């Protein structure tokens, strides 16, 4: 893909302090770790050349949701022990810290992590918590966890995850996410699950308006009470839903590269990020699945500024918007915003 010469080098974006609200643990695994786990557990995937196309999107791949989601089918084979789950969590946080992410919300799917060896959900959640705590202590990157459940799975199973997450809300689990196939599976069966999560003190975010239309965004806001929307780029298809999201102050967790690689937008320069901004929507910038997409958050900042035309002032605003949307207590959130305001370049 040809791009114009950048106004600022990539290094400029690497040193900026960052906030990430939408990053999946299961899409953040290092390739070298996967190879080591494959060797240790006798998985028939040995060799970088054989493994890479199974777990990463390449330039020659079709940019479709089917291809993107197929990477997770392979990745699910690797969650073979408590040590592996703890390690991949630690490494996900460490990689964010290396990219100067100061605050990270890492979402993970307990059911997916449990399936390879039929681990108890409670233990899986605890292993992720332990890994995140250790990495936070070592890196200094503030890390909070969001438990994710899938639309195609049973609401009863989701309710189990919610109960376990509520029990661990003082251990860094701060929110609930609904993900998965929004085209074939509506969000309505999860209304009570989300109500219970909110009663229990969890914050809520919902994948919607990515592969499905703007109506899914409206349902997430009005039926599930979602505070934030994962992706949500198709909200622009319906002016009434745009108005609803603007009125409610809904936060959009936009992932530009992911939206291109999954076929949500046909070209990077056709991404509706600027239109969402111009419509008065609150937008944050995120990676989604950095190892699958082979990106960092610095890459996304570079992309939106150097190729989608956002100014440094715009980017500063998005970083601060991410901090203000963090699922943190008010005092901690204000401290985060204040620290970033002092450190981010003055664009005045």
C-alpha positions as a printed NumPy array, in Angstrom:
array([[  0.   ,   0.   ,   0.   ],
       [  1.483,   3.389,  -0.97 ],
       [  1.388,   6.236,   1.534],
       [  2.51 ,   9.847,   1.35 ],
       [  5.641,  10.819,   3.223],
       [  4.836,  11.36 ,   6.895],
       [  5.087,  14.726,   8.581],
       [  6.424,  13.127,  11.766],
       [  8.535,   9.98 ,  12.09 ],
       [  7.147,   6.834,  13.671],
       [  9.421,   7.392,  16.669],
       [  7.487,  10.545,  17.531],
       [  4.374,   8.456,  18.161],
       [  6.247,   5.739,  20.047],
       [  7.317,   8.138,  22.787],
       [  3.848,   9.585,  23.348],
       [  2.075,   8.389,  26.519],
       [ -0.902,   6.276,  25.549],
       [ -4.189,   4.833,  26.79 ],
       [ -5.656,   1.587,  25.412],
       [ -9.279,   0.67 ,  26.104],
       [ -9.862,  -2.102,  23.554],
       [ -7.22 ,  -4.817,  23.416],
       [ -7.997,  -8.542,  23.486],
       [ -5.665, -10.812,  25.406],
       [ -6.36 , -13.621,  22.951],
       [ -5.173, -11.41 ,  20.091],
       [ -1.99 , -10.279,  21.84 ],
       [  0.167, -13.43 ,  21.92 ],
       [  3.804, -13.244,  20.886],
       [  4.757, -15.522,  18.015],
       [  7.87 , -16.774,  19.849],
       [  5.725, -17.741,  22.833],
       [  3.355, -19.673,  20.595],
       [  6.282, -21.598,  19.121],
       [  7.625, -22.448,  22.585],
       [  4.197, -23.604,  23.791],
       [  3.756, -25.693,  20.631],
       [  7.063, -27.447,  21.275],
       [  6.355, -27.99 ,  24.962],
       [  2.887, -29.439,  24.386],
       [  3.502, -31.354,  21.169],
       [  1.242, -29.214,  18.997],
       [  1.635, -29.947,  15.297],
       [  2.382, -26.334,  14.397],
       [  6.16 , -26.187,  14.65 ],
       [  8.019, -23.636,  12.576],
       [  7.494, -19.918,  12.15 ],
       [  6.639, -20.193,   8.458],
       [  3.867, -22.68 ,   9.199],
       [  2.5  , -20.87 ,  12.233],
       [  2.524, -17.24 ,  11.148],
       [ -0.253, -17.455,   8.512],
       [ -2.47 , -19.264,  11.02 ],
       [ -2.274, -16.544,  13.68 ],
       [ -1.49 , -13.28 ,  11.88 ],
       [ -3.119, -11.315,   9.071],
       [ -0.732, -10.945,   6.153],
       [ -0.83 ,  -8.567,   3.196],
       [ -1.764, -11.386,   0.841],
       [ -4.695, -12.553,   2.996],
       [ -8.303, -11.71 ,   2.101],
       [ -9.387,  -8.844,   4.332],
       [-12.571, -10.439,   5.616],
       [-14.118, -11.199,   8.983],
       [-13.902, -14.921,   8.207],
       [-10.154, -14.776,   7.674],
       [ -9.575, -12.563,  10.719],
       [-11.64 , -14.749,  13.045],
       [ -9.962, -17.906,  11.748],
       [ -6.794, -16.84 ,  13.584],
       [ -8.548, -17.34 ,  16.914],
       [ -9.378, -20.938,  16.011],
       [ -5.654, -21.71 ,  16.058],
       [ -4.879, -19.522,  19.053],
       [ -7.428, -21.359,  21.22 ],
       [ -5.215, -24.452,  21.034],
       [ -2.448, -22.795,  23.043],
       [ -4.099, -22.194,  26.432],
       [ -2.705, -25.412,  27.825],
       [ -1.743, -24.651,  31.424],
       [ -1.986, -22.07 ,  34.223],
       [  1.605, -21.102,  33.444],
       [  0.819, -20.416,  29.785],
       [ -2.24 , -18.301,  30.615],
       [ -0.272, -16.345,  33.217],
       [  2.622, -15.872,  30.826],
       [  0.581, -14.591,  27.891],
       [ -1.134, -12.112,  30.22 ],
       [  2.184, -10.839,  31.545],
       [  3.567, -10.509,  28.041],
       [  0.501,  -8.662,  26.752],
       [  0.915,  -6.046,  29.486],
       [  4.7  ,  -5.896,  28.998],
       [  4.254,  -5.297,  25.27 ],
       [  1.808,  -2.478,  25.953],
       [  4.239,  -0.965,  28.445],
       [  7.063,  -1.15 ,  25.875],
       [  4.829,   0.946,  23.602],
       [  4.456,   3.539,  26.389],
       [  0.858,   2.624,  27.199],
       [  0.3  ,   4.156,  30.617],
       [ -3.155,   2.72 ,  31.201],
       [ -4.399,  -0.548,  29.71 ],
       [ -7.768,  -2.252,  29.799],
       [ -7.142,  -5.808,  28.693],
       [-10.239,  -7.808,  27.827],
       [-10.19 , -11.58 ,  27.968],
       [-12.675, -14.376,  27.34 ],
       [-12.677, -16.87 ,  30.226],
       [-14.676, -19.469,  28.278],
       [-12.2  , -19.424,  25.37 ],
       [ -9.212, -19.675,  27.713],
       [-10.771, -22.61 ,  29.556],
       [-11.731, -24.801,  26.6  ],
       [ -8.451, -26.444,  25.542],
       [ -8.062, -28.239,  28.88 ],
       [-11.562, -27.735,  30.355],
       [-10.212, -25.504,  33.134],
       [-12.664, -24.135,  35.735],
       [-13.694, -20.6  ,  34.818],
       [-12.863, -19.257,  38.27 ],
       [ -9.311, -20.541,  38.05 ],
       [ -8.807, -19.13 ,  34.559],
       [ -9.897, -15.687,  35.729],
       [ -7.551, -15.899,  38.705],
       [ -4.607, -16.859,  36.491],
       [ -5.227, -13.818,  34.301],
       [ -5.52 , -11.581,  37.364],
       [ -2.245, -12.9  ,  38.75 ],
       [ -0.442, -12.391,  35.448],
       [ -1.788,  -8.854,  35.092],
       [ -0.841,  -7.947,  38.664],
       [  2.703,  -9.19 ,  38.229],
       [  3.147,  -7.366,  34.921],
       [  1.689,  -4.158,  36.316],
       [  4.12 ,  -4.269,  39.224],
       [  7.066,  -4.879,  36.907],
       [  6.151,  -2.391,  34.179],
       [  4.294,   0.385,  35.953],
       [  1.505,   0.278,  33.365],
       [ -1.81 ,   0.534,  35.183],
       [ -3.77 ,  -2.54 ,  34.079],
       [ -7.426,  -3.357,  34.516],
       [ -9.332,  -6.341,  33.149],
       [-12.615,  -6.686,  31.265],
       [-14.291, -10.1  ,  31.171],
       [-15.721, -10.829,  27.736],
       [-18.605, -13.148,  26.824],
       [-19.752, -14.216,  23.354],
       [-23.123, -13.698,  21.694],
       [-23.219, -17.232,  20.293],
       [-22.833, -18.818,  23.72 ],
       [-25.423, -19.372,  26.412],
       [-26.57 , -16.414,  28.531],
       [-26.418, -18.833,  31.477],
       [-22.709, -19.317,  30.812],
       [-22.311, -15.553,  30.557],
       [-24.092, -15.201,  33.908],
       [-21.493, -17.503,  35.482],
       [-18.713, -15.285,  34.16 ],
       [-20.473, -12.19 ,  35.503],
       [-20.839, -13.704,  38.958],
       [-17.154, -14.605,  39.066],
       [-16.138, -11.192,  37.733],
       [-18.201,  -9.353,  40.348],
       [-16.515, -11.396,  43.056],
       [-13.164, -10.173,  41.705],
       [-13.949,  -6.52 ,  41.043],
       [-11.516,  -5.529,  43.8  ],
       [ -8.81 ,  -7.608,  42.116],
       [ -8.739,  -5.559,  38.945],
       [-11.746,  -6.905,  36.99 ],
       [-13.63 ,  -3.717,  36.188],
       [-15.972,  -4.474,  33.316],
       [-18.023,  -6.799,  31.126],
       [-17.865,  -7.007,  27.337],
       [-20.149,  -8.715,  24.812],
       [-18.354,  -9.855,  21.66 ],
       [-18.815, -12.312,  18.819],
       [-21.061, -12.693,  15.791],
       [-23.446,  -9.721,  15.888],
       [-24.97 , -10.551,  12.489],
       [-26.535, -13.868,  13.513],
       [-26.825, -13.418,  17.28 ],
       [-28.68 , -10.444,  18.804],
       [-27.743,  -8.882,  22.122],
       [-31.257,  -9.132,  23.618],
       [-30.713, -12.513,  25.361],
       [-28.035, -10.809,  27.478],
       [-30.163,  -7.967,  28.845],
       [-30.472,  -9.478,  32.317],
       [-26.823, -10.569,  32.323],
       [-25.749,  -6.977,  31.753],
       [-28.227,  -5.658,  34.296],
       [-26.751,  -8.01 ,  36.884],
       [-23.227,  -6.923,  35.983],
       [-24.173,  -3.277,  36.453],
       [-25.908,  -3.996,  39.762],
       [-22.711,  -5.74 ,  40.854],
       [-20.553,  -2.73 ,  40.083],
       [-19.083,  -3.728,  36.707],
       [-18.819,  -1.225,  33.878],
       [-20.044,  -2.283,  30.451],
       [-18.916,  -2.233,  26.831],
       [-20.435,  -4.025,  23.832],
       [-19.063,  -4.938,  20.396],
       [-21.657,  -3.518,  17.999],
       [-21.886,  -1.738,  14.668],
       [-18.832,  -3.528,  13.322],
       [-20.14 ,  -6.367,  11.168],
       [-23.748,  -5.489,  11.976],
       [-25.584,  -2.242,  11.339],
       [-26.35 ,   0.857,  13.379],
       [-29.382,  -0.829,  14.95 ],
       [-27.022,  -3.026,  16.954],
       [-25.414,   0.083,  18.399],
       [-28.833,   1.376,  19.434],
       [-29.697,  -1.961,  21.051],
       [-26.416,  -2.02 ,  22.967],
       [-27.092,   1.466,  24.333],
       [-30.817,   1.22 ,  25.069],
       [-31.222,  -2.467,  25.992],
       [-27.873,  -3.352,  27.574],
       [-26.965,   0.074,  28.928],
       [-23.533,  -0.02 ,  27.313],
       [-21.324,   2.882,  28.322],
       [-18.882,   2.16 ,  25.526],
       [-19.188,   0.562,  22.095],
       [-16.48 ,  -1.648,  20.664],
       [-15.83 ,  -0.474,  17.087],
       [-19.277,   0.984,  16.295],
       [-18.182,   2.469,  12.983],
       [-21.438,   1.587,  11.245],
       [-23.294,   3.944,  13.569],
       [-22.816,   6.491,  10.771],
       [-25.398,   4.616,   8.678],
       [-28.252,   6.012,  10.796],
       [-28.466,   9.65 ,  11.85 ],
       [-30.948,   8.822,  14.607],
       [-28.52 ,   6.388,  16.225],
       [-25.719,   8.942,  15.904],
       [-27.943,  11.404,  17.751],
       [-28.747,   8.796,  20.417],
       [-25.07 ,   8.018,  21.012],
       [-24.195,  11.7  ,  21.128],
       [-27.001,  12.435,  23.582],
       [-25.998,   9.545,  25.863],
       [-22.3  ,  10.42 ,  25.72 ],
       [-21.479,   6.919,  24.478],
       [-17.768,   6.261,  23.951],
       [-16.626,   4.513,  20.764],
       [-13.587,   2.22 ,  20.926],
       [-12.401,   2.513,  17.322],
       [ -9.737,   0.161,  15.913],
       [ -8.79 ,   1.452,  12.464],
       [ -6.43 ,  -1.267,  11.21 ],
       [ -8.691,  -4.027,  12.507],
       [-11.706,  -2.478,  10.754],
       [ -9.764,  -2.579,   7.485],
       [ -8.4  ,  -6.099,   7.919],
       [-11.835,  -7.505,   8.769],
       [-13.453,  -5.908,   5.736],
       [-15.626,  -3.48 ,   7.694],
       [-14.157,  -0.65 ,   5.612],
       [-12.947,  -1.275,   2.041],
       [ -9.881,   0.963,   2.334],
       [ -8.029,   2.717,   5.134],
       [ -8.723,   6.131,   3.656],
       [-12.445,   5.326,   3.728],
       [-12.539,   4.74 ,   7.468],
       [-15.295,   6.891,   9.037],
       [-13.165,   8.078,  11.991],
       [-13.202,  11.701,  10.851],
       [-16.934,  11.586,  10.105],
       [-17.581,  10.203,  13.581],
       [-15.571,  13.055,  15.069],
       [-17.353,  15.641,  12.961],
       [-20.717,  14.209,  14.079],
       [-19.785,  14.99 ,  17.683],
       [-19.201,  11.395,  18.783],
       [-16.628,  10.626,  21.473],
       [-14.001,   8.453,  19.84 ],
       [-10.998,   6.614,  21.259],
       [ -8.219,   4.9  ,  19.276],
       [ -7.227,   1.308,  19.988],
       [ -5.504,  -1.784,  18.555],
       [ -8.078,  -4.594,  19.047],
       [ -5.72 ,  -7.553,  18.421],
       [ -2.176,  -6.224,  18.023],
       [ -0.394,  -9.507,  17.381],
       [ -2.948, -10.705,  14.822],
       [ -2.775,  -7.351,  13.017],
       [  1.003,  -7.008,  13.597],
       [  0.623,  -3.475,  14.969],
       [  1.173,  -1.382,  18.076],
       [ -0.887,   1.496,  19.415],
       [  1.921,   3.764,  18.188],
       [  1.226,   2.438,  14.697],
       [ -2.438,   3.387,  15.055],
       [ -1.571,   6.887,  16.246],
       [  0.795,   7.248,  13.271],
       [ -1.905,   5.983,  10.91 ],
       [ -4.666,   8.34 ,  12.034],
       [ -2.398,  11.379,  11.951],
       [ -0.21 ,  10.741,   8.913],
       [ -2.771,   9.031,   6.669],
       [ -6.24 ,   9.972,   7.931],
       [ -5.414,  13.616,   8.487],
       [ -5.852,  14.072,  12.23 ],
       [ -3.793,  16.846,  13.775],
       [ -1.593,  16.45 ,  16.823],
       [ -4.218,  18.417,  18.749],
       [ -6.855,  15.927,  17.592],
       [ -4.708,  13.004,  18.738],
       [ -4.084,  14.638,  22.098],
       [ -7.834,  14.999,  22.477],
       [ -8.394,  11.332,  21.676],
       [ -5.785,  10.193,  24.205],
       [ -7.364,  12.33 ,  26.905],
       [-10.828,  11.104,  25.878],
       [ -9.582,   7.543,  26.385],
       [ -8.359,   8.444,  29.867],
       [-11.666,  10.098,  30.748],
       [-13.511,   6.973,  29.539],
       [-11.4  ,   4.593,  31.62 ],
       [-13.307,   2.197,  33.864],
       [-11.663,   3.639,  36.969],
       [-12.996,   5.297,  40.116],
       [-13.374,   9.039,  39.637],
       [-10.322,  10.055,  41.657],
       [ -8.038,   7.599,  39.831],
       [ -9.441,   8.664,  36.481],
       [ -8.809,  12.334,  37.251],
       [ -5.24 ,  11.554,  38.292],
       [ -4.656,   9.718,  35.017],
       [ -6.064,  12.583,  32.961],
       [ -4.015,  15.138,  34.895],
       [ -0.782,  13.192,  34.441],
       [ -1.374,  12.854,  30.701],
       [ -2.264,  16.529,  30.288],
       [  1.093,  17.465,  31.773],
       [  3.086,  15.056,  29.63 ],
       [  1.383,  15.237,  26.228],
       [  2.821,  17.825,  23.819],
       [  1.299,  21.272,  24.127],
       [ -0.552,  21.87 ,  20.867],
       [ -1.786,  25.352,  21.799]])
